[in-house]
């Protein structure tokens, strides 16, 4: 009986160690992908399909330059299970707690007979200043012109002018996910 318990403990420990290794390998960032025998137009089409599947809308596209930029996309909430733009636990939690948006830029260039694709994802957080709370009965008016029976998002003019999107830097996990999906899409064709 003791041997069975110790074997179970060893088995569980091995599973945890292996799962930890798999997690680190899965999160290894991909900075760029390069593929031979791929035309820029074909790669652009594959990239558009991937971005569309991820619910990004293309804002600017230049086939000759090999450039695609998307419109900002607000981060997926926990109940939007069909969306895949919040990669990783931290990004998912952050998108549920704050107003987050991401913009994708893809650059394609030919190097040494191969087509290389670079991806940059910029993440921003909405900063919306509150108003001073002068009494507990007016706490519901900190962020908007609401009343006790109906909460609305009607901001005060000084709040609208002070609202801004703060740059949080790159989202390396989403960059990696996009590049892997584009590579998979290119191989399919």
C-alpha positions as CSV (number, residue, x, y, z in Angstrom):
1,X,0.0,0.0,0.0
2,X,2.8,2.4,0.9
3,X,4.5,1.6,-2.5
4,X,1.3,2.5,-4.4
5,X,1.0,5.9,-2.6
6,X,4.7,6.7,-3.2
7,X,4.3,5.8,-6.9
8,X,1.2,8.0,-7.1
9,X,3.1,10.9,-5.5
10,X,6.0,10.4,-8.0
11,X,3.6,10.2,-10.9
12,X,1.9,13.5,-9.9
13,X,5.2,15.2,-9.4
14,X,6.3,14.0,-12.8
15,X,3.1,15.3,-14.4
16,X,3.6,18.7,-12.7
17,X,7.2,19.0,-13.8
18,X,6.3,17.9,-17.4
19,X,3.4,20.4,-17.5
20,X,5.7,23.2,-16.3
21,X,8.1,22.4,-19.1
22,X,5.3,22.2,-21.7
23,X,4.1,25.6,-20.6
24,X,7.5,27.3,-21.0
25,X,8.0,25.7,-24.4
26,X,4.5,26.8,-25.5
27,X,5.2,30.4,-24.5
28,X,8.5,30.7,-26.4
29,X,8.1,34.0,-28.3
30,X,8.3,34.0,-32.1
31,X,9.7,37.3,-33.3
32,X,9.3,36.6,-37.1
33,X,8.5,33.9,-39.5
34,X,10.2,33.3,-42.9
35,X,9.0,31.1,-45.7
36,X,10.4,30.1,-49.0
37,X,8.4,30.0,-52.2
38,X,5.7,32.3,-50.9
39,X,4.5,35.4,-52.7
40,X,3.8,38.6,-50.8
41,X,0.2,38.8,-52.1
42,X,-0.4,35.2,-50.8
43,X,1.1,36.0,-47.4
44,X,-1.0,39.2,-47.2
45,X,-4.1,37.3,-48.0
46,X,-3.3,34.7,-45.3
47,X,-2.5,37.4,-42.8
48,X,-5.9,39.1,-43.5
49,X,-7.7,35.8,-43.0
50,X,-6.0,35.2,-39.7
51,X,-6.7,38.8,-38.5
52,X,-10.3,38.5,-39.6
53,X,-10.7,35.2,-37.7
54,X,-9.4,36.9,-34.6
55,X,-11.9,39.8,-35.1
56,X,-9.4,42.5,-36.1
57,X,-10.4,44.9,-38.8
58,X,-7.8,46.1,-41.2
59,X,-7.3,49.8,-41.1
60,X,-4.4,50.2,-43.6
61,X,-3.0,47.8,-46.1
62,X,-0.2,48.3,-48.7
63,X,0.6,45.2,-50.8
64,X,3.6,46.7,-52.4
65,X,5.2,47.7,-49.1
66,X,4.0,44.5,-47.4
67,X,2.3,46.3,-44.6
68,X,-1.0,45.7,-42.7
69,X,-2.3,47.7,-39.7
70,X,-5.5,47.0,-37.8
71,X,-7.9,49.2,-36.1
72,X,-7.7,49.0,-32.3
73,X,-9.7,46.0,-30.9
74,X,-11.0,46.0,-27.3
75,X,-9.7,43.1,-25.3
76,X,-11.9,40.0,-25.0
77,X,-14.0,39.6,-21.9
78,X,-14.3,36.2,-20.0
79,X,-17.8,35.5,-21.5
80,X,-16.5,36.0,-25.1
81,X,-15.2,32.5,-25.4
82,X,-15.1,32.7,-29.2
83,X,-12.5,35.5,-29.2
84,X,-8.7,34.7,-29.1
85,X,-7.0,38.1,-28.7
86,X,-6.3,37.8,-25.0
87,X,-3.5,35.2,-25.0
88,X,-2.5,34.0,-21.5
89,X,-4.0,34.2,-18.1
90,X,-2.5,37.7,-17.3
91,X,-3.8,39.2,-20.5
92,X,-7.3,37.7,-20.0
93,X,-7.5,39.0,-16.4
94,X,-6.3,42.4,-17.5
95,X,-8.9,42.7,-20.2
96,X,-11.6,41.8,-17.7
97,X,-10.5,44.3,-15.1
98,X,-9.6,47.3,-17.4
99,X,-10.5,48.8,-20.7
100,X,-7.7,47.3,-23.0
101,X,-7.3,47.6,-26.7
102,X,-4.7,46.1,-29.1
103,X,-3.5,47.2,-32.5
104,X,-1.6,44.8,-34.8
105,X,1.0,45.8,-37.4
106,X,2.5,43.3,-39.9
107,X,5.5,44.0,-42.0
108,X,6.6,41.7,-44.8
109,X,9.9,41.8,-46.5
110,X,12.0,39.6,-48.8
111,X,15.3,38.4,-47.4
112,X,17.6,35.9,-49.1
113,X,14.9,34.4,-51.3
114,X,12.4,34.1,-48.4
115,X,9.5,36.2,-47.4
116,X,9.8,37.2,-43.7
117,X,6.9,38.5,-41.6
118,X,7.3,40.6,-38.5
119,X,4.4,41.3,-36.1
120,X,4.0,44.0,-33.6
121,X,1.0,44.2,-31.2
122,X,0.6,47.4,-29.2
123,X,-1.5,47.3,-26.1
124,X,-3.2,50.3,-24.6
125,X,-5.3,50.9,-21.4
126,X,-8.0,53.6,-21.0
127,X,-7.3,56.1,-18.3
128,X,-10.4,57.8,-17.2
129,X,-10.1,60.2,-14.3
130,X,-12.8,60.2,-11.6
131,X,-14.2,63.1,-9.8
132,X,-13.7,64.0,-6.2
133,X,-16.2,62.3,-3.9
134,X,-17.5,64.9,-1.5
135,X,-20.0,62.7,0.3
136,X,-21.0,59.0,0.4
137,X,-24.3,59.7,-1.2
138,X,-22.6,61.1,-4.3
139,X,-20.2,58.2,-4.8
140,X,-22.3,56.9,-7.7
141,X,-21.3,60.1,-9.6
142,X,-17.5,59.5,-9.5
143,X,-17.2,58.5,-13.1
144,X,-20.5,59.5,-14.8
145,X,-23.7,61.5,-14.5
146,X,-25.7,58.7,-13.1
147,X,-28.4,58.6,-10.5
148,X,-29.2,56.0,-7.8
149,X,-31.8,54.2,-9.9
150,X,-29.9,54.0,-13.3
151,X,-26.1,53.8,-13.9
152,X,-25.1,55.4,-17.2
153,X,-21.8,56.3,-18.8
154,X,-22.5,60.0,-19.4
155,X,-19.2,61.6,-18.5
156,X,-18.6,65.2,-17.4
157,X,-16.8,67.5,-20.0
158,X,-13.6,67.7,-17.9
159,X,-13.4,63.9,-17.8
160,X,-13.8,63.6,-21.5
161,X,-10.9,66.0,-22.1
162,X,-8.7,64.2,-19.6
163,X,-9.4,60.7,-21.0
164,X,-6.5,59.0,-22.7
165,X,-5.2,55.7,-24.0
166,X,-2.0,54.8,-22.2
167,X,0.6,52.7,-24.0
168,X,1.3,49.5,-22.2
169,X,3.9,48.2,-24.7
170,X,4.0,45.1,-26.8
171,X,1.9,42.0,-26.4
172,X,4.5,39.3,-27.2
173,X,2.2,36.4,-26.6
174,X,-0.4,37.7,-29.1
175,X,2.4,38.5,-31.6
176,X,3.5,34.9,-31.3
177,X,0.0,33.5,-31.7
178,X,-0.7,35.6,-34.8
179,X,2.6,34.6,-36.5
180,X,2.0,30.9,-35.8
181,X,-1.5,31.2,-37.3
182,X,-0.2,33.0,-40.4
183,X,2.5,30.3,-40.8
184,X,-0.1,27.6,-40.5
185,X,-2.4,29.4,-43.0
186,X,0.5,29.8,-45.5
187,X,1.4,26.1,-45.3
188,X,-2.3,25.1,-45.9
189,X,-2.3,26.9,-49.3
